[in-house]
């Protein structure tokens, strides 16, 4: 009887050892083996799939824009028309500063001026935009006729088209100006002009007229600019 108990103890000890070796220890290490049947191929070790990280790509090369060629001037004057003042956010009837411009200095006698653009009219109005593609130009307002010698008035505001709040220059002619130049057309041509030493810019003109029969305002440039 004692021998039978000893045999049972030995068998139980062997079972405990096998359970520890085959189940408990692999489970603790995360290497629990699966049960394979006889003849079943040994499974290959599983290798985790490699996922490539984000590979930065070079930004696409940018192509420099091709500059727009500036057309040459053929020497023919262009006419500047009038537009709705609301185009430049100018309320109708808005009061403008009444500034009398100082007498402009005359350009060198060796410079011959030619007409680049004209503004023709008889009443008040706001012109469209004109670009002056030269570094030097003149505003000639000497050709003005009146319908009343008592209260004539002419005001021309040269505006910066890129900044409507900037007054480039303001010309104002009142009764004394017209009276003093009434019989002096040559002096008018010399003094009723303004030379601008800025260019390559866009401008528009706001004109206020009263008792004016007609005005013929000209933008002049040196003759040497023709064909450039």
Secondary structure, 3 states (H helix, E strand, C coil): CHHHHHHHHHHHHHHHHHHHHHHHHHHHHCCCCCCCCCCCCCCCCCCCCCCCCCCCCCCCCCCCCCCCCCCCCCCCCEECCEECHHHHCCCCCCCCCCCCCCCCCCCCCCCCEEEEEEEEECCCEEECCEEECCCCEEEEEEEEEECCCCCCEEEEEEEECCEEEEEEEEEEECHHHHHHCCCCHHHHHHHCEEEECCCCEEEEEEEEEECEEEEEEEEEEEHHHCCC
